[in-house]
């Protein structure tokens, strides 16, 4: 096999490259590294480790000519490149170039190649937007309610939709969940991003090691002709019930390495209480049944991080007040901290993150999923209980029917649940475009699979910017069933990014 990969400078990408090269039938992997200075060292490292089995191209993933060189003569393309938070929060243009234009360039390059290689597109859990204890479980086909001002998720959504609609011969979209990696602790104490995490956000963790192993397993099984029915679908990458936590117990496990607890190091009102992202996957078992890649669990992985970074243990001998003063209070002053937004008059990000009901100031007043304040924690994390108790969102059509049995009535039902109509007079299959009309009167064409199984809807008015979900949810039951878990029906804000990158919330009367 000959493979092309992007994103191998990232945590998942490095693992995917290393584990793919362990496959005996892989002749070589061609990788694309961005021109950033730090990748000069990485390119030399690849040459030292892998020799001629890794071919390195340098340049931006948005360069279509370069992407064509990257995919020429390969059997599979694995597109993992992404500009993620906090960099995407600080550099909107970098996010747009990589996450949207880069995805488009890669898809175009694959489509123009003969014979056309298989295409693996890594998307993100961030597309599902904010979740809490009311609907902690999600699955493919749920509404995509990208959080306001989240440029990473916004551009990733556009890149994913382009992939789904491109008409590639053999593709798969994998939506990656929250990722554990060796530099987890360092990355969480370097930016105000730490405080974006909602304490009750459902987070399902997967390690970068297992994510890379998944890619290698896909390539391995495909070479044996064992997974033909896997292709041309969307899947969620998770790690199962053992890896389901919340923001609170993630902090509890992580900062135990330096001898602390959330109560010891933080004040609860420092954290946003909405406008984040995270969900437990009700359908994460689909990939696991095919590839058996879910090996790590968060508790053991944090211990492994502690063994790799023994310096963290010294924190146990430092008074907690000093750690709070010089580490966590310092982050409160970072421009990406919600506390800075809250103290800045008129900052739209504060309203998006806190709404009308800010987090309590005292821990005793905070209700936490992880402490059983919303019922037994283990029972809440059980997928079968969620299904039995009606905690899964409706998709607006008869989901008991297999995709092979879909007909025009399913399209009309799904459109009505989205506040719109299916205008086409006939149905010719899940990947033959239909004409739809949204609640705003826009007409557009999308594949039925993109709508019913992808969760995508009108590209003009609701996905992803401007963020008008306050008003749209009043007209779209598909959105309303989850939007009002963290927003009041009386809210009516239009969130948008201005010409000069400013964050704007136009709060109107509902």
C-alpha positions as CSV (number, residue, x, y, z in Angstrom):
1,X,0.0,0.0,0.0
2,X,1.0,3.6,-0.6
3,X,-0.6,6.1,1.7
4,X,-0.8,9.9,1.8
5,X,-1.3,11.7,5.2
6,X,-1.8,15.2,6.4
7,X,-1.7,16.3,10.0
8,X,1.2,14.1,11.1
9,X,2.7,16.8,13.2
10,X,-0.4,16.5,15.5
11,X,-0.9,14.1,18.3
12,X,-3.2,11.7,16.4
13,X,-1.2,12.1,13.2
14,X,2.1,11.1,14.7
15,X,0.5,8.0,16.1
16,X,-1.3,7.2,12.9
17,X,1.9,7.5,10.9
18,X,4.0,5.3,13.3
19,X,1.4,2.6,13.6
20,X,0.6,2.6,9.9
21,X,4.3,2.0,9.2
22,X,4.2,-1.1,11.4
23,X,2.0,-2.7,8.7
24,X,4.2,-4.9,6.5
25,X,2.3,-4.3,3.3
26,X,2.8,-0.5,3.5
27,X,5.4,0.5,1.0
28,X,5.6,4.1,1.9
29,X,3.7,7.0,3.4
30,X,3.8,10.5,1.8
31,X,3.2,13.3,4.4
32,X,2.5,17.0,4.1
33,X,4.0,19.2,6.7
34,X,3.2,22.9,7.0
35,X,6.0,25.5,6.5
36,X,6.0,26.3,10.3
37,X,9.5,26.3,11.7
38,X,8.9,23.6,14.2
39,X,8.2,21.1,11.4
40,X,11.8,21.5,10.1
41,X,13.0,19.3,13.1
42,X,10.1,16.9,12.6
43,X,10.9,16.3,8.9
44,X,14.5,15.4,10.0
45,X,13.1,13.1,12.7
46,X,10.9,11.3,10.2
47,X,13.9,10.8,7.9
48,X,16.0,9.4,10.8
49,X,13.2,7.1,12.1
50,X,11.7,5.9,8.8
51,X,14.1,6.6,6.0
52,X,12.7,6.2,2.5
53,X,9.4,4.8,3.9
54,X,8.3,8.4,4.6
55,X,8.3,11.0,1.8
56,X,7.9,14.6,3.1
57,X,6.3,17.4,1.2
58,X,6.3,20.9,2.7
59,X,3.6,23.6,2.2
60,X,0.1,24.5,3.1
61,X,-2.8,22.1,2.9
62,X,-4.9,24.8,1.1
63,X,-2.5,24.6,-1.9
64,X,-4.5,22.5,-4.4
65,X,-1.5,21.9,-6.6
66,X,0.5,20.6,-3.7
67,X,-2.4,18.4,-2.6
68,X,-2.5,16.8,-6.0
69,X,1.2,16.0,-5.7
70,X,0.5,14.5,-2.3
71,X,-2.2,12.1,-3.4
72,X,-0.7,11.1,-6.8
73,X,-0.3,7.4,-7.0
74,X,-1.5,6.5,-3.5
75,X,-4.1,3.9,-2.5
76,X,-5.5,5.8,0.6
77,X,-5.5,9.4,1.8
78,X,-5.9,10.2,5.5
79,X,-6.7,13.8,6.1
80,X,-6.0,14.7,9.7
81,X,-4.7,18.3,9.4
82,X,-6.4,20.8,11.6
83,X,-5.8,24.1,13.4
84,X,-7.4,23.5,16.7
85,X,-8.1,25.7,19.8
86,X,-6.5,27.7,21.3
87,X,-4.7,28.6,18.0
88,X,-7.9,28.7,16.1
89,X,-9.4,31.1,18.6
90,X,-6.5,33.5,18.2
91,X,-6.0,33.1,14.4
92,X,-9.2,33.0,12.5
93,X,-7.4,33.1,9.2
94,X,-5.2,30.1,10.0
95,X,-8.3,28.1,11.0
96,X,-10.1,29.0,7.8
97,X,-7.1,28.2,5.6
98,X,-6.5,24.7,7.1
99,X,-9.9,23.6,8.4
100,X,-12.1,24.8,5.5
101,X,-9.9,25.5,2.5
102,X,-7.5,22.7,3.3
103,X,-10.4,20.2,3.4
104,X,-11.7,21.5,0.1
105,X,-8.3,21.3,-1.5
106,X,-7.8,17.7,-0.3
107,X,-11.2,16.5,-1.5
108,X,-10.7,18.2,-4.9
109,X,-7.3,16.5,-5.3
110,X,-8.7,13.1,-4.5
111,X,-11.6,13.6,-6.9
112,X,-9.2,14.6,-9.7
113,X,-6.9,11.6,-9.2
114,X,-7.2,8.5,-11.4
115,X,-7.6,5.9,-10.1
116,X,-9.3,7.6,-7.2
117,X,-7.8,6.7,-3.8
118,X,-10.0,6.0,-0.7
119,X,-10.4,9.1,1.5
120,X,-10.5,9.1,5.3
121,X,-11.6,12.5,6.6
122,X,-11.2,13.4,10.3
123,X,-13.9,15.6,11.5
124,X,-14.7,16.6,15.1
125,X,-17.1,16.2,18.0
126,X,-17.2,20.0,18.2
127,X,-19.8,20.0,15.4
128,X,-22.4,18.9,17.9
129,X,-22.0,22.0,20.1
130,X,-22.9,22.3,23.7
131,X,-24.4,19.4,25.7
132,X,-25.2,19.0,29.4
133,X,-26.9,16.5,31.7
134,X,-30.3,16.8,29.9
135,X,-29.0,15.2,26.7
136,X,-25.5,14.0,27.3
137,X,-25.6,11.3,24.6
138,X,-25.2,12.0,20.9
139,X,-25.0,10.1,17.7
140,X,-24.5,10.5,14.0
141,X,-27.5,12.5,12.6
142,X,-27.9,14.8,15.6
143,X,-28.2,18.5,14.9
144,X,-25.0,20.3,14.4
145,X,-25.2,23.4,16.6
146,X,-21.7,24.8,16.5
147,X,-21.0,27.0,19.5
148,X,-20.9,30.7,18.9
149,X,-17.5,32.1,17.9
150,X,-15.9,28.6,17.6
151,X,-14.0,29.2,14.4
152,X,-12.5,25.7,14.6
153,X,-15.8,23.9,14.6
154,X,-17.3,26.3,12.1
155,X,-14.6,25.7,9.5
156,X,-14.5,22.0,10.2
157,X,-18.3,21.8,9.6
158,X,-17.9,23.4,6.2
159,X,-15.0,21.1,5.3
160,X,-17.0,18.1,6.3
161,X,-20.0,19.1,4.4
162,X,-17.9,19.7,1.3
163,X,-16.5,16.1,1.6
164,X,-20.0,14.6,2.0
165,X,-21.3,16.4,-1.1
166,X,-18.3,16.0,-3.4
167,X,-19.4,12.7,-4.9
168,X,-16.1,10.8,-4.0
169,X,-16.1,7.1,-4.9
170,X,-14.9,5.8,-1.5
171,X,-14.8,8.0,1.5
172,X,-15.5,7.9,5.3
173,X,-15.9,10.7,7.8
174,X,-14.7,10.1,11.3
175,X,-15.8,12.6,14.0
176,X,-13.1,12.6,16.6
177,X,-14.0,13.0,20.3
178,X,-11.9,14.7,23.1
179,X,-8.3,13.4,22.8
180,X,-5.9,12.4,25.6
181,X,-2.2,12.8,24.7
182,X,1.2,13.0,26.4
183,X,1.3,16.8,26.5
184,X,-2.3,17.1,27.9
185,X,-1.3,18.8,31.2
186,X,1.0,21.3,29.6
187,X,-1.6,22.2,26.9
188,X,-4.2,22.9,29.6
189,X,-2.2,25.3,31.7
190,X,-1.0,27.6,28.9
191,X,-4.2,29.4,27.8
192,X,-7.5,30.7,29.0
193,X,-9.0,27.9,27.0
194,X,-8.9,25.8,30.2
195,X,-11.9,27.8,31.5
196,X,-14.0,27.2,28.4
197,X,-14.7,23.7,29.6
198,X,-18.1,23.4,31.3
199,X,-18.0,21.4,34.6
200,X,-21.0,19.3,33.4
201,X,-19.9,18.9,29.8
202,X,-20.1,15.2,28.9
203,X,-16.6,14.3,27.6
204,X,-15.8,11.0,26.1
205,X,-12.0,10.6,25.9
206,X,-9.9,8.6,23.5
207,X,-6.1,8.5,23.5
208,X,-4.1,9.7,20.6
209,X,-2.5,6.2,20.6
210,X,-5.8,4.5,20.1
211,X,-6.8,7.0,17.5
212,X,-3.7,6.3,15.5
213,X,-4.2,2.6,16.0
214,X,-7.7,3.0,14.5
215,X,-6.3,4.4,11.3
216,X,-3.8,1.6,11.0
217,X,-6.6,-1.0,11.6
218,X,-8.8,0.6,8.9
219,X,-5.9,0.3,6.4
220,X,-5.0,-3.2,7.5
221,X,-8.6,-4.6,7.3
222,X,-9.3,-2.8,4.0
223,X,-6.2,-4.3,2.4
224,X,-7.7,-7.7,3.3
225,X,-11.1,-6.8,1.7
226,X,-12.9,-7.2,5.1
227,X,-14.7,-3.8,5.4
228,X,-16.4,-2.9,2.1
229,X,-19.6,-2.0,3.9
230,X,-17.6,0.4,6.1
231,X,-17.1,3.1,3.4
232,X,-19.3,6.0,2.5
233,X,-20.6,6.6,6.0
234,X,-20.0,8.9,9.0
235,X,-18.9,7.5,12.4
236,X,-18.1,8.8,15.8
237,X,-14.6,8.0,17.3
238,X,-15.0,7.4,21.0
239,X,-13.7,5.0,23.7
240,X,-16.9,3.7,25.3
241,X,-18.4,3.9,28.7
242,X,-15.1,3.5,30.5
243,X,-13.9,6.8,29.0
244,X,-17.1,8.9,29.7
245,X,-16.4,11.7,32.1
246,X,-17.4,15.3,32.6
247,X,-15.4,18.5,32.7
248,X,-15.3,18.2,36.5
249,X,-13.9,14.7,36.8
250,X,-11.5,15.4,34.0
251,X,-10.0,18.2,36.0
252,X,-10.1,16.0,39.1
253,X,-8.0,13.2,37.4
254,X,-5.7,15.6,35.6
255,X,-4.8,17.9,38.4
256,X,-4.4,15.1,40.9
257,X,-1.0,14.8,39.3
258,X,0.1,18.0,41.1
259,X,-1.7,17.2,44.3
260,X,-4.9,19.2,43.7
261,X,-8.6,19.0,43.2
262,X,-11.0,21.3,41.4
263,X,-12.2,22.6,44.7
264,X,-8.6,23.3,45.8
265,X,-7.4,25.0,42.7
266,X,-10.4,26.7,41.1
267,X,-13.5,28.7,41.8
268,X,-16.5,27.4,39.9
269,X,-17.6,30.7,38.4
270,X,-14.3,30.9,36.5
271,X,-15.7,28.3,34.1
272,X,-18.2,28.9,31.3
273,X,-21.5,27.1,31.9
274,X,-22.4,26.8,28.2
275,X,-21.2,27.4,24.6
276,X,-18.6,24.6,24.8
277,X,-18.7,21.2,23.1
278,X,-18.6,17.6,24.2
279,X,-20.9,14.5,24.1
280,X,-21.0,10.9,25.0
281,X,-21.5,8.7,22.0
282,X,-24.5,6.4,21.8
283,X,-23.1,4.9,18.6
284,X,-19.4,4.7,19.4
285,X,-19.6,0.9,19.4
286,X,-20.0,0.8,15.6
287,X,-16.3,1.5,15.0
288,X,-15.2,-0.6,18.0
289,X,-17.0,-3.7,16.6
290,X,-15.2,-3.3,13.3
291,X,-11.7,-2.4,14.5
292,X,-11.3,-3.2,18.3
293,X,-9.2,-0.2,18.9
294,X,-10.5,1.1,22.3
295,X,-7.8,0.0,24.6
296,X,-6.9,3.0,26.9
297,X,-9.0,4.5,29.6
298,X,-8.6,8.0,31.1
299,X,-7.6,7.0,34.6
300,X,-4.7,4.8,33.5
301,X,-3.7,7.3,30.8
302,X,-3.4,10.1,33.4
303,X,-1.2,7.8,35.5
304,X,1.0,7.2,32.4
305,X,1.3,11.0,31.8
306,X,2.4,11.3,35.4
307,X,5.1,8.6,34.9
308,X,6.3,10.4,31.7
309,X,6.4,13.8,33.3
310,X,7.7,13.2,36.8
311,X,8.2,17.0,37.3
312,X,4.4,17.3,37.8
313,X,4.7,15.3,41.1
314,X,6.7,18.2,42.6
315,X,3.5,20.2,42.7
316,X,2.3,18.0,45.6
317,X,5.0,19.7,47.7
318,X,4.0,23.2,46.7
319,X,1.3,25.0,48.8
320,X,-1.9,25.0,46.8
321,X,-2.3,28.8,47.3
322,X,0.9,29.4,45.4
323,X,-0.2,27.1,42.5
324,X,-3.5,28.9,42.3
325,X,-1.8,32.3,42.4
326,X,1.0,31.7,39.9
327,X,-0.7,29.3,37.6
328,X,-4.5,29.3,37.5
329,X,-5.2,32.9,38.5
330,X,-2.6,33.9,35.9
331,X,-4.7,32.1,33.2
332,X,-7.8,34.1,34.3
333,X,-6.0,37.2,32.8
334,X,-5.4,35.5,29.5
335,X,-7.4,37.1,26.6
336,X,-9.0,33.8,25.9
337,X,-10.3,33.4,29.4
338,X,-14.1,33.7,30.0
339,X,-13.4,35.8,33.1
340,X,-11.7,38.4,30.9
341,X,-14.8,38.5,28.7
342,X,-17.1,38.8,31.7
343,X,-15.1,41.8,33.0
344,X,-15.0,43.5,29.6
345,X,-18.2,45.6,29.0
346,X,-20.1,44.5,26.0
347,X,-18.0,41.4,25.2
348,X,-20.4,39.1,23.3
349,X,-18.4,36.0,24.2
350,X,-19.4,36.5,27.9
351,X,-23.1,36.3,27.1
352,X,-22.5,33.3,24.8
353,X,-20.6,31.5,27.6
354,X,-22.6,32.4,30.7
355,X,-26.1,33.5,29.5
356,X,-28.5,34.8,32.0
357,X,-27.4,32.4,34.8
358,X,-23.7,32.5,35.6
359,X,-22.0,29.6,37.5
360,X,-22.4,29.8,41.3
361,X,-19.4,31.3,43.1
362,X,-19.3,28.6,45.8
363,X,-18.7,24.9,45.2
364,X,-21.4,23.9,47.6
365,X,-24.0,25.6,45.3
366,X,-22.8,23.8,42.1
367,X,-24.8,20.8,40.9
368,X,-22.5,18.2,39.3
369,X,-23.2,15.2,37.2
370,X,-20.0,13.6,38.5
371,X,-21.2,13.8,42.1
372,X,-24.6,12.3,41.4
373,X,-26.7,15.5,41.6
374,X,-28.6,14.5,38.5
375,X,-28.9,10.8,39.4
376,X,-26.6,7.8,39.7
377,X,-23.5,8.7,37.6
378,X,-22.8,5.2,36.4
379,X,-26.4,4.7,35.3
380,X,-26.4,8.1,33.5
381,X,-23.4,7.0,31.5
382,X,-25.0,3.7,30.4
383,X,-26.0,3.8,26.7
384,X,-28.8,1.3,27.1
385,X,-30.3,3.3,29.9
386,X,-30.2,6.5,27.8
387,X,-32.0,4.7,25.0
388,X,-34.6,3.3,27.3
389,X,-35.2,6.6,29.1
390,X,-35.6,8.6,25.9
391,X,-32.4,10.6,26.3
392,X,-31.5,10.3,22.6
393,X,-32.5,13.1,20.2
394,X,-35.0,12.6,17.5
395,X,-33.9,12.9,13.9
396,X,-37.4,13.4,12.5
397,X,-38.0,10.3,10.5
398,X,-38.5,6.5,11.0
399,X,-35.0,5.5,12.1
400,X,-36.1,1.9,12.3
401,X,-36.1,1.7,8.5
402,X,-32.8,0.8,6.9
403,X,-31.3,3.3,4.6
404,X,-32.1,1.0,1.7
405,X,-35.8,1.4,2.4
406,X,-35.8,5.2,2.5
407,X,-38.4,6.9,0.3
408,X,-39.8,10.4,-0.3
409,X,-42.0,10.3,2.8
410,X,-38.9,10.0,5.0
411,X,-37.4,13.1,3.2
412,X,-40.6,15.1,3.8
413,X,-40.8,14.0,7.4
414,X,-37.2,15.0,8.1
415,X,-37.6,18.3,6.4
416,X,-40.7,19.2,8.3
417,X,-38.9,18.4,11.6
418,X,-36.3,20.9,10.5
419,X,-38.9,23.5,9.9
420,X,-38.7,23.2,6.1
421,X,-39.8,21.2,3.1
422,X,-38.4,18.7,0.7
423,X,-39.2,20.2,-2.7
424,X,-38.1,17.3,-4.9
425,X,-40.8,15.1,-6.4
426,X,-38.9,11.9,-6.4
427,X,-36.2,10.1,-4.4
428,X,-33.4,8.3,-6.2
429,X,-31.1,7.2,-3.3
430,X,-29.2,8.5,-0.3
431,X,-26.4,10.1,-2.4
432,X,-28.5,11.7,-5.1
433,X,-29.1,15.3,-4.4
434,X,-32.6,16.6,-3.5
435,X,-33.9,20.2,-3.3
436,X,-34.8,21.4,0.2
437,X,-36.3,24.6,1.6
438,X,-35.5,25.8,5.1
439,X,-37.7,27.8,7.6
440,X,-36.1,31.0,6.3
441,X,-37.2,30.3,2.7
442,X,-33.8,29.4,1.3
443,X,-33.7,26.6,-1.2
444,X,-30.6,24.4,-1.4
445,X,-29.4,21.0,-2.6
446,X,-28.0,18.3,-0.4
447,X,-27.8,14.6,-0.4
448,X,-30.3,12.8,1.7
449,X,-27.5,11.1,3.6
450,X,-25.9,14.5,4.5
451,X,-29.2,15.7,6.0
452,X,-30.6,12.6,7.7
453,X,-27.4,10.9,8.8
454,X,-25.1,13.9,8.8
455,X,-27.2,16.4,10.8
456,X,-26.5,19.1,8.2
457,X,-29.1,21.6,7.1
458,X,-29.4,24.9,5.3
459,X,-25.8,26.1,4.4
460,X,-27.0,29.7,4.3
461,X,-28.9,30.6,7.4
462,X,-28.0,28.2,10.2
463,X,-24.8,26.3,9.7
464,X,-22.6,27.6,10.9
465,X,-22.4,31.5,11.0
466,X,-23.9,33.8,11.9
467,X,-25.1,31.9,14.9
468,X,-28.8,32.4,14.9
469,X,-30.0,29.4,16.8
470,X,-31.9,31.4,19.4
471,X,-34.5,32.4,16.7
472,X,-34.2,29.3,14.5
473,X,-34.9,27.0,17.4
474,X,-38.3,28.7,17.8
475,X,-39.1,27.4,14.3
476,X,-37.0,24.2,14.0
477,X,-38.0,21.4,16.4
478,X,-34.8,19.5,15.4
479,X,-32.7,22.3,17.0
480,X,-35.1,23.2,19.8
481,X,-35.0,19.7,21.4
482,X,-31.3,20.3,22.5
483,X,-30.8,24.1,22.2
484,X,-33.1,24.8,25.1
485,X,-31.1,22.5,27.4
486,X,-28.7,25.5,27.9
487,X,-30.6,28.5,26.5
488,X,-33.8,30.2,27.6
489,X,-36.7,30.4,25.2
490,X,-36.7,34.2,25.9
491,X,-33.2,34.6,24.5
492,X,-32.9,36.0,21.0
493,X,-29.3,36.8,20.2
494,X,-27.6,36.8,16.8
495,X,-23.9,36.0,17.3
496,X,-21.6,37.0,14.5
497,X,-18.0,38.0,13.8
498,X,-17.5,41.5,12.4
499,X,-15.4,42.7,9.5
500,X,-12.3,43.2,11.7
501,X,-12.7,40.0,13.8
502,X,-14.8,41.5,16.6
503,X,-17.3,39.4,18.4
504,X,-20.8,40.7,18.2
505,X,-24.1,39.6,20.0
506,X,-27.1,41.4,18.7
507,X,-29.6,40.9,21.5
508,X,-33.1,41.4,20.3
509,X,-36.5,41.2,21.8
510,X,-37.9,37.7,21.4
